[in-house]
Amino acid sequence: MKEKGYKIGEIARKTGVSPSTIKYYIAEGLLPKPKKTSRNMAYYDASYISRIKMIKELQSKRYLPLKVIKKILQADKSATTIKELKS
């Protein structure tokens, strides 16, 4: 990983999720706010990649709505994969 982190475009490419979807996930509380370096620049660490992939997997394999996924993620903030989620 880069020292500062990833830009939103890099996160989007690595996860297959659009920048607008990433911003929506942040606004809805599914992802934490990134480190802002200026008014229009932010950096995201590697945890965003695994967290976004987990959200997409919960949507596609378990058919869960975002509202339910948010509750799951809030209950287990340290999980970065579905296997790590507390059952």
Biopython code that builds the backbone (N, CA, C, O; Angstrom):
import numpy as np
from Bio.PDB.StructureBuilder import StructureBuilder

atoms = [
    (1, "MET", "N", (0.839, -1.193, 0.000)),
    (1, "MET", "CA", (0.000, 0.000, 0.000)),
    (1, "MET", "C", (0.875, 1.243, 0.000)),
    (1, "MET", "O", (1.995, 1.246, 0.511)),
    (2, "LYS", "N", (0.345, 2.265, -0.571)),
    (2, "LYS", "CA", (1.059, 3.531, -0.583)),
    (2, "LYS", "C", (1.069, 4.120, 0.820)),
    (2, "LYS", "O", (0.200, 3.813, 1.637)),
    (3, "GLU", "N", (2.050, 4.964, 1.095)),
    (3, "GLU", "CA", (2.194, 5.554, 2.419)),
    (3, "GLU", "C", (0.952, 6.346, 2.842)),
    (3, "GLU", "O", (0.467, 6.188, 3.962)),
    (4, "LYS", "N", (0.440, 7.195, 1.951)),
    (4, "LYS", "CA", (-0.719, 8.023, 2.283)),
    (4, "LYS", "C", (-2.023, 7.233, 2.222)),
    (4, "LYS", "O", (-2.957, 7.527, 2.968)),
    (5, "GLY", "N", (-2.094, 6.249, 1.356)),
    (5, "GLY", "CA", (-3.318, 5.491, 1.151)),
    (5, "GLY", "C", (-3.731, 5.538, -0.306)),
    (5, "GLY", "O", (-2.949, 5.917, -1.179)),
    (6, "TYR", "N", (-4.949, 5.153, -0.550)),
    (6, "TYR", "CA", (-5.481, 5.093, -1.910)),
    (6, "TYR", "C", (-6.450, 6.243, -2.154)),
    (6, "TYR", "O", (-7.132, 6.704, -1.239)),
    (7, "LYS", "N", (-6.497, 6.697, -3.405)),
    (7, "LYS", "CA", (-7.504, 7.675, -3.805)),
    (7, "LYS", "C", (-8.781, 6.907, -4.125)),
    (7, "LYS", "O", (-8.738, 5.696, -4.344)),
    (8, "ILE", "N", (-9.901, 7.591, -4.152)),
    (8, "ILE", "CA", (-11.187, 6.927, -4.357)),
    (8, "ILE", "C", (-11.247, 6.177, -5.684)),
    (8, "ILE", "O", (-11.868, 5.117, -5.766)),
    (9, "GLY", "N", (-10.615, 6.710, -6.716)),
    (9, "GLY", "CA", (-10.592, 6.031, -8.013)),
    (9, "GLY", "C", (-9.861, 4.698, -7.947)),
    (9, "GLY", "O", (-10.262, 3.731, -8.595)),
    (10, "GLU", "N", (-8.788, 4.649, -7.162)),
    (10, "GLU", "CA", (-8.044, 3.405, -6.999)),
    (10, "GLU", "C", (-8.873, 2.371, -6.236)),
    (10, "GLU", "O", (-8.870, 1.188, -6.578)),
    (11, "ILE", "N", (-9.573, 2.818, -5.214)),
    (11, "ILE", "CA", (-10.451, 1.920, -4.453)),
    (11, "ILE", "C", (-11.555, 1.395, -5.372)),
    (11, "ILE", "O", (-11.897, 0.213, -5.330)),
    (12, "ALA", "N", (-12.102, 2.272, -6.191)),
    (12, "ALA", "CA", (-13.162, 1.881, -7.123)),
    (12, "ALA", "C", (-12.664, 0.812, -8.097)),
    (12, "ALA", "O", (-13.358, -0.174, -8.343)),
    (13, "ARG", "N", (-11.483, 1.003, -8.645)),
    (13, "ARG", "CA", (-10.929, 0.019, -9.586)),
    (13, "ARG", "C", (-10.670, -1.320, -8.907)),
    (13, "ARG", "O", (-10.939, -2.371, -9.488)),
    (14, "LYS", "N", (-10.156, -1.290, -7.695)),
    (14, "LYS", "CA", (-9.817, -2.533, -6.982)),
    (14, "LYS", "C", (-11.047, -3.306, -6.512)),
    (14, "LYS", "O", (-10.973, -4.516, -6.301)),
    (15, "THR", "N", (-12.180, -2.613, -6.346)),
    (15, "THR", "CA", (-13.379, -3.279, -5.830)),
    (15, "THR", "C", (-14.478, -3.460, -6.875)),
    (15, "THR", "O", (-15.413, -4.232, -6.664)),
    (16, "GLY", "N", (-14.370, -2.757, -7.992)),
    (16, "GLY", "CA", (-15.416, -2.830, -9.001)),
    (16, "GLY", "C", (-16.662, -2.042, -8.623)),
    (16, "GLY", "O", (-17.734, -2.255, -9.188)),
    (17, "VAL", "N", (-16.516, -1.134, -7.669)),
    (17, "VAL", "CA", (-17.626, -0.302, -7.188)),
    (17, "VAL", "C", (-17.329, 1.144, -7.574)),
    (17, "VAL", "O", (-16.196, 1.604, -7.431)),
    (18, "SER", "N", (-18.318, 1.848, -8.050)),
    (18, "SER", "CA", (-18.106, 3.223, -8.514)),
    (18, "SER", "C", (-17.777, 4.170, -7.364)),
    (18, "SER", "O", (-18.170, 3.920, -6.224)),
    (19, "PRO", "N", (-17.061, 5.253, -7.653)),
    (19, "PRO", "CA", (-16.788, 6.251, -6.616)),
    (19, "PRO", "C", (-18.068, 6.787, -5.959)),
    (19, "PRO", "O", (-18.086, 7.051, -4.757)),
    (20, "SER", "N", (-19.130, 6.945, -6.747)),
    (20, "SER", "CA", (-20.381, 7.451, -6.164)),
    (20, "SER", "C", (-20.973, 6.438, -5.181)),
    (20, "SER", "O", (-21.560, 6.831, -4.173)),
    (21, "THR", "N", (-20.826, 5.153, -5.460)),
    (21, "THR", "CA", (-21.304, 4.128, -4.529)),
    (21, "THR", "C", (-20.474, 4.145, -3.251)),
    (21, "THR", "O", (-21.019, 3.994, -2.158)),
    (22, "ILE", "N", (-19.170, 4.326, -3.376)),
    (22, "ILE", "CA", (-18.299, 4.409, -2.198)),
    (22, "ILE", "C", (-18.718, 5.604, -1.339)),
    (22, "ILE", "O", (-18.818, 5.487, -0.118)),
    (23, "LYS", "N", (-18.962, 6.738, -1.970)),
    (23, "LYS", "CA", (-19.407, 7.927, -1.233)),
    (23, "LYS", "C", (-20.760, 7.672, -0.564)),
    (23, "LYS", "O", (-20.996, 8.128, 0.555)),
    (24, "TYR", "N", (-21.640, 6.948, -1.244)),
    (24, "TYR", "CA", (-22.938, 6.608, -0.665)),
    (24, "TYR", "C", (-22.762, 5.715, 0.572)),
    (24, "TYR", "O", (-23.410, 5.936, 1.595)),
    (25, "TYR", "N", (-21.891, 4.715, 0.475)),
    (25, "TYR", "CA", (-21.620, 3.824, 1.614)),
    (25, "TYR", "C", (-21.093, 4.630, 2.813)),
    (25, "TYR", "O", (-21.462, 4.359, 3.955)),
    (26, "ILE", "N", (-20.243, 5.604, 2.550)),
    (26, "ILE", "CA", (-19.712, 6.454, 3.626)),
    (26, "ILE", "C", (-20.845, 7.282, 4.234)),
    (26, "ILE", "O", (-20.969, 7.366, 5.456)),
    (27, "ALA", "N", (-21.666, 7.890, 3.385)),
    (27, "ALA", "CA", (-22.782, 8.719, 3.855)),
    (27, "ALA", "C", (-23.782, 7.906, 4.674)),
    (27, "ALA", "O", (-24.378, 8.422, 5.619)),
    (28, "GLU", "N", (-23.967, 6.632, 4.309)),
    (28, "GLU", "CA", (-24.927, 5.772, 5.003)),
    (28, "GLU", "C", (-24.328, 5.090, 6.236)),
    (28, "GLU", "O", (-25.031, 4.384, 6.959)),
    (29, "GLY", "N", (-23.031, 5.301, 6.476)),
    (29, "GLY", "CA", (-22.401, 4.724, 7.657)),
    (29, "GLY", "C", (-21.908, 3.299, 7.485)),
    (29, "GLY", "O", (-21.559, 2.640, 8.465)),
    (30, "LEU", "N", (-21.875, 2.816, 6.248)),
    (30, "LEU", "CA", (-21.355, 1.473, 5.987)),
    (30, "LEU", "C", (-19.828, 1.457, 5.995)),
    (30, "LEU", "O", (-19.209, 0.429, 6.270)),
    (31, "LEU", "N", (-19.239, 2.592, 5.695)),
    (31, "LEU", "CA", (-17.784, 2.761, 5.702)),
    (31, "LEU", "C", (-17.440, 3.985, 6.537)),
    (31, "LEU", "O", (-18.216, 4.939, 6.590)),
    (32, "PRO", "N", (-16.277, 3.965, 7.193)),
    (32, "PRO", "CA", (-15.867, 5.158, 7.952)),
    (32, "PRO", "C", (-15.465, 6.291, 7.007)),
    (32, "PRO", "O", (-15.179, 6.060, 5.832)),
    (33, "LYS", "N", (-15.448, 7.487, 7.522)),
    (33, "LYS", "CA", (-14.992, 8.633, 6.726)),
    (33, "LYS", "C", (-13.499, 8.491, 6.456)),
    (33, "LYS", "O", (-12.753, 8.074, 7.342)),
    (34, "PRO", "N", (-13.050, 8.830, 5.255)),
    (34, "PRO", "CA", (-11.623, 8.731, 4.927)),
    (34, "PRO", "C", (-10.839, 9.899, 5.527)),
    (34, "PRO", "O", (-11.411, 10.852, 6.057)),
    (35, "LYS", "N", (-9.508, 9.794, 5.427)),
    (35, "LYS", "CA", (-8.648, 10.903, 5.863)),
    (35, "LYS", "C", (-8.681, 11.986, 4.801)),
    (35, "LYS", "O", (-8.264, 11.761, 3.665)),
    (36, "LYS", "N", (-9.171, 13.146, 5.165)),
    (36, "LYS", "CA", (-9.222, 14.280, 4.237)),
    (36, "LYS", "C", (-7.899, 15.020, 4.310)),
    (36, "LYS", "O", (-7.401, 15.314, 5.397)),
    (37, "THR", "N", (-7.336, 15.318, 3.155)),
    (37, "THR", "CA", (-6.095, 16.084, 3.117)),
    (37, "THR", "C", (-6.334, 17.506, 2.622)),
    (37, "THR", "O", (-5.504, 18.396, 2.808)),
    (38, "SER", "N", (-7.479, 17.696, 1.993)),
    (38, "SER", "CA", (-7.909, 19.027, 1.573)),
    (38, "SER", "C", (-9.410, 18.946, 1.319)),
    (38, "SER", "O", (-10.031, 17.902, 1.519)),
    (39, "ARG", "N", (-9.971, 20.042, 0.883)),
    (39, "ARG", "CA", (-11.422, 20.094, 0.693)),
    (39, "ARG", "C", (-11.934, 19.024, -0.274)),
    (39, "ARG", "O", (-13.014, 18.465, -0.080)),
    (40, "ASN", "N", (-11.156, 18.751, -1.306)),
    (40, "ASN", "CA", (-11.614, 17.783, -2.308)),
    (40, "ASN", "C", (-10.643, 16.624, -2.514)),
    (40, "ASN", "O", (-10.596, 16.047, -3.600)),
    (41, "MET", "N", (-9.872, 16.279, -1.496)),
    (41, "MET", "CA", (-8.944, 15.153, -1.608)),
    (41, "MET", "C", (-8.993, 14.342, -0.326)),
    (41, "MET", "O", (-8.919, 14.884, 0.776)),
    (42, "ALA", "N", (-9.120, 13.034, -0.490)),
    (42, "ALA", "CA", (-9.148, 12.138, 0.664)),
    (42, "ALA", "C", (-8.383, 10.873, 0.323)),
    (42, "ALA", "O", (-8.274, 10.494, -0.843)),
    (43, "TYR", "N", (-7.857, 10.230, 1.345)),
    (43, "TYR", "CA", (-7.146, 8.968, 1.168)),
    (43, "TYR", "C", (-7.818, 7.879, 1.984)),
    (43, "TYR", "O", (-8.292, 8.103, 3.098)),
    (44, "TYR", "N", (-7.844, 6.701, 1.396)),
    (44, "TYR", "CA", (-8.507, 5.548, 1.976)),
    (44, "TYR", "C", (-7.457, 4.466, 2.229)),
    (44, "TYR", "O", (-6.587, 4.239, 1.388)),
    (45, "ASP", "N", (-7.535, 3.795, 3.389)),
    (45, "ASP", "CA", (-6.560, 2.737, 3.641)),
    (45, "ASP", "C", (-7.070, 1.411, 3.066)),
    (45, "ASP", "O", (-8.184, 1.337, 2.549)),
    (46, "ALA", "N", (-6.252, 0.380, 3.162)),
    (46, "ALA", "CA", (-6.567, -0.916, 2.556)),
    (46, "ALA", "C", (-7.817, -1.560, 3.145)),
    (46, "ALA", "O", (-8.433, -2.406, 2.498)),
    (47, "SER", "N", (-8.200, -1.177, 4.357)),
    (47, "SER", "CA", (-9.387, -1.783, 4.965)),
    (47, "SER", "C", (-10.650, -1.476, 4.159)),
    (47, "SER", "O", (-11.607, -2.250, 4.204)),
    (48, "TYR", "N", (-10.671, -0.371, 3.431)),
    (48, "TYR", "CA", (-11.836, -0.033, 2.615)),
    (48, "TYR", "C", (-12.059, -1.085, 1.531)),
    (48, "TYR", "O", (-13.200, -1.426, 1.220)),
    (49, "ILE", "N", (-10.983, -1.594, 0.964)),
    (49, "ILE", "CA", (-11.093, -2.585, -0.100)),
    (49, "ILE", "C", (-11.770, -3.842, 0.424)),
    (49, "ILE", "O", (-12.722, -4.332, -0.183)),
    (50, "SER", "N", (-11.288, -4.370, 1.545)),
    (50, "SER", "CA", (-11.882, -5.596, 2.077)),
    (50, "SER", "C", (-13.304, -5.355, 2.569)),
    (50, "SER", "O", (-14.163, -6.225, 2.429)),
    (51, "ARG", "N", (-13.557, -4.193, 3.138)),
    (51, "ARG", "CA", (-14.896, -3.873, 3.663)),
    (51, "ARG", "C", (-15.906, -3.760, 2.511)),
    (51, "ARG", "O", (-17.023, -4.267, 2.619)),
    (52, "ILE", "N", (-15.525, -3.105, 1.421)),
    (52, "ILE", "CA", (-16.423, -2.980, 0.270)),
    (52, "ILE", "C", (-16.688, -4.349, -0.341)),
    (52, "ILE", "O", (-17.824, -4.658, -0.703)),
    (53, "LYS", "N", (-15.657, -5.165, -0.459)),
    (53, "LYS", "CA", (-15.846, -6.513, -0.998)),
    (53, "LYS", "C", (-16.787, -7.321, -0.109)),
    (53, "LYS", "O", (-17.591, -8.105, -0.613)),
    (54, "MET", "N", (-16.695, -7.139, 1.200)),
    (54, "MET", "CA", (-17.574, -7.840, 2.125)),
    (54, "MET", "C", (-19.019, -7.356, 1.944)),
    (54, "MET", "O", (-19.942, -8.170, 1.945)),
    (55, "ILE", "N", (-19.221, -6.063, 1.790)),
    (55, "ILE", "CA", (-20.569, -5.523, 1.567)),
    (55, "ILE", "C", (-21.163, -6.127, 0.300)),
    (55, "ILE", "O", (-22.307, -6.581, 0.300)),
    (56, "LYS", "N", (-20.383, -6.130, -0.779)),
    (56, "LYS", "CA", (-20.868, -6.667, -2.045)),
    (56, "LYS", "C", (-21.184, -8.161, -1.927)),
    (56, "LYS", "O", (-22.162, -8.637, -2.504)),
    (57, "GLU", "N", (-20.369, -8.889, -1.189)),
    (57, "GLU", "CA", (-20.599, -10.320, -1.013)),
    (57, "GLU", "C", (-21.874, -10.562, -0.193)),
    (57, "GLU", "O", (-22.654, -11.458, -0.516)),
    (58, "LEU", "N", (-22.085, -9.780, 0.848)),
    (58, "LEU", "CA", (-23.308, -9.919, 1.637)),
    (58, "LEU", "C", (-24.544, -9.604, 0.786)),
    (58, "LEU", "O", (-25.597, -10.216, 0.963)),
    (59, "GLN", "N", (-24.410, -8.659, -0.125)),
    (59, "GLN", "CA", (-25.523, -8.322, -1.016)),
    (59, "GLN", "C", (-25.795, -9.441, -2.020)),
    (59, "GLN", "O", (-26.943, -9.831, -2.235)),
    (60, "SER", "N", (-24.727, -9.949, -2.630)),
    (60, "SER", "CA", (-24.916, -10.901, -3.725)),
    (60, "SER", "C", (-25.148, -12.338, -3.268)),
    (60, "SER", "O", (-25.941, -13.054, -3.880)),
    (61, "LYS", "N", (-24.474, -12.773, -2.210)),
    (61, "LYS", "CA", (-24.594, -14.173, -1.782)),
    (61, "LYS", "C", (-25.668, -14.381, -0.723)),
    (61, "LYS", "O", (-26.288, -15.443, -0.660)),
    (62, "ARG", "N", (-25.885, -13.374, 0.099)),
    (62, "ARG", "CA", (-26.882, -13.527, 1.177)),
    (62, "ARG", "C", (-28.130, -12.694, 0.921)),
    (62, "ARG", "O", (-29.085, -12.744, 1.696)),
    (63, "TYR", "N", (-28.123, -11.924, -0.171)),
    (63, "TYR", "CA", (-29.274, -11.111, -0.579)),
    (63, "TYR", "C", (-29.764, -10.178, 0.533)),
    (63, "TYR", "O", (-30.966, -9.989, 0.718)),
    (64, "LEU", "N", (-28.815, -9.604, 1.261)),
    (64, "LEU", "CA", (-29.162, -8.715, 2.358)),
    (64, "LEU", "C", (-29.262, -7.268, 1.883)),
    (64, "LEU", "O", (-28.441, -6.827, 1.078)),
    (65, "PRO", "N", (-30.255, -6.527, 2.368)),
    (65, "PRO", "CA", (-30.336, -5.097, 2.047)),
    (65, "PRO", "C", (-29.273, -4.316, 2.826)),
    (65, "PRO", "O", (-28.779, -4.787, 3.850)),
    (66, "LEU", "N", (-28.928, -3.130, 2.338)),
    (66, "LEU", "CA", (-27.886, -2.320, 2.981)),
    (66, "LEU", "C", (-28.206, -1.997, 4.430)),
    (66, "LEU", "O", (-27.294, -1.913, 5.252)),
    (67, "LYS", "N", (-29.466, -1.817, 4.764)),
    (67, "LYS", "CA", (-29.856, -1.500, 6.138)),
    (67, "LYS", "C", (-29.448, -2.640, 7.091)),
    (67, "LYS", "O", (-28.978, -2.388, 8.201)),
    (68, "VAL", "N", (-29.631, -3.879, 6.652)),
    (68, "VAL", "CA", (-29.248, -5.043, 7.459)),
    (68, "VAL", "C", (-27.727, -5.174, 7.501)),
    (68, "VAL", "O", (-27.157, -5.473, 8.551)),
    (69, "ILE", "N", (-27.073, -4.954, 6.368)),
    (69, "ILE", "CA", (-25.614, -5.029, 6.314)),
    (69, "ILE", "C", (-25.005, -4.003, 7.257)),
    (69, "ILE", "O", (-24.021, -4.297, 7.935)),
    (70, "LYS", "N", (-25.573, -2.807, 7.310)),
    (70, "LYS", "CA", (-25.070, -1.761, 8.207)),
    (70, "LYS", "C", (-25.123, -2.224, 9.653)),
    (70, "LYS", "O", (-24.167, -2.014, 10.401)),
    (71, "LYS", "N", (-26.220, -2.848, 10.062)),
    (71, "LYS", "CA", (-26.353, -3.347, 11.431)),
    (71, "LYS", "C", (-25.318, -4.432, 11.719)),
    (71, "LYS", "O", (-24.742, -4.470, 12.807)),
    (72, "ILE", "N", (-25.084, -5.306, 10.753)),
    (72, "ILE", "CA", (-24.088, -6.367, 10.911)),
    (72, "ILE", "C", (-22.700, -5.757, 11.089)),
    (72, "ILE", "O", (-21.951, -6.163, 11.977)),
    (73, "LEU", "N", (-22.360, -4.788, 10.250)),
    (73, "LEU", "CA", (-21.039, -4.162, 10.303)),
    (73, "LEU", "C", (-20.851, -3.359, 11.587)),
    (73, "LEU", "O", (-19.751, -3.327, 12.139)),
    (74, "GLN", "N", (-21.901, -2.716, 12.065)),
    (74, "GLN", "CA", (-21.803, -1.951, 13.309)),
    (74, "GLN", "C", (-21.624, -2.881, 14.505)),
    (74, "GLN", "O", (-20.952, -2.524, 15.473)),
    (75, "ALA", "N", (-22.217, -4.063, 14.443)),
    (75, "ALA", "CA", (-22.110, -5.017, 15.542)),
    (75, "ALA", "C", (-20.713, -5.631, 15.618)),
    (75, "ALA", "O", (-20.255, -6.012, 16.695)),
    (76, "ASP", "N", (-20.036, -5.724, 14.469)),
    (76, "ASP", "CA", (-18.704, -6.331, 14.437)),
    (76, "ASP", "C", (-17.787, -5.479, 13.564)),
    (76, "ASP", "O", (-17.502, -5.829, 12.419)),
    (77, "LYS", "N", (-17.331, -4.365, 14.114)),
    (77, "LYS", "CA", (-16.536, -3.387, 13.365)),
    (77, "LYS", "C", (-15.182, -3.912, 12.894)),
    (77, "LYS", "O", (-14.633, -3.397, 11.920)),
    (78, "SER", "N", (-14.635, -4.923, 13.564)),
    (78, "SER", "CA", (-13.305, -5.407, 13.220)),
    (78, "SER", "C", (-13.311, -6.405, 12.060)),
    (78, "SER", "O", (-12.257, -6.681, 11.488)),
    (79, "ALA", "N", (-14.464, -6.944, 11.705)),
    (79, "ALA", "CA", (-14.532, -7.950, 10.643)),
    (79, "ALA", "C", (-14.210, -7.338, 9.290)),
    (79, "ALA", "O", (-14.676, -6.248, 8.957)),
    (80, "THR", "N", (-13.409, -8.055, 8.521)),
    (80, "THR", "CA", (-13.097, -7.606, 7.163)),
    (80, "THR", "C", (-13.493, -8.652, 6.122)),
    (80, "THR", "O", (-13.377, -8.417, 4.919)),
    (81, "THR", "N", (-13.964, -9.811, 6.598)),
    (81, "THR", "CA", (-14.487, -10.853, 5.693)),
    (81, "THR", "C", (-15.739, -11.438, 6.322)),
    (81, "THR", "O", (-15.967, -11.300, 7.524)),
    (82, "ILE", "N", (-16.538, -12.087, 5.508)),
    (82, "ILE", "CA", (-17.765, -12.701, 6.014)),
    (82, "ILE", "C", (-17.424, -13.761, 7.053)),
    (82, "ILE", "O", (-18.148, -13.908, 8.038)),
    (83, "LYS", "N", (-16.344, -14.496, 6.855)),
    (83, "LYS", "CA", (-15.952, -15.554, 7.796)),
    (83, "LYS", "C", (-15.637, -14.995, 9.176)),
    (83, "LYS", "O", (-15.798, -15.689, 10.180)),
    (84, "GLU", "N", (-15.190, -13.749, 9.233)),
    (84, "GLU", "CA", (-14.840, -13.131, 10.524)),
    (84, "GLU", "C", (-16.050, -12.599, 11.279)),
    (84, "GLU", "O", (-15.953, -12.291, 12.467)),
    (85, "LEU", "N", (-17.190, -12.487, 10.599)),
    (85, "LEU", "CA", (-18.379, -11.974, 11.256)),
    (85, "LEU", "C", (-18.829, -12.954, 12.338)),
    (85, "LEU", "O", (-18.787, -14.170, 12.151)),
    (86, "LYS", "N", (-19.248, -12.413, 13.445)),
    (86, "LYS", "CA", (-19.744, -13.248, 14.539)),
    (86, "LYS", "C", (-21.079, -13.825, 14.115)),
    (86, "LYS", "O", (-21.948, -13.107, 13.620)),
    (87, "SER", "N", (-21.237, -15.109, 14.309)),
    (87, "SER", "CA", (-22.490, -15.773, 13.922)),
    (87, "SER", "C", (-23.520, -15.668, 15.019)),
    (87, "SER", "O", (-24.634, -16.169, 14.870)),
]
sb = StructureBuilder()
sb.init_structure("model")
sb.init_model(0)
sb.init_chain("A")
sb.init_seg("    ")
for serial, (resi, resn, name, xyz) in enumerate(atoms, 1):
    if name == "N":
        sb.init_residue(resn, " ", resi, " ")
    sb.init_atom(name, np.array(xyz, "f"), 0.0, 1.0, " ", f" {name:<3s}", serial, name[0])
structure = sb.get_structure()
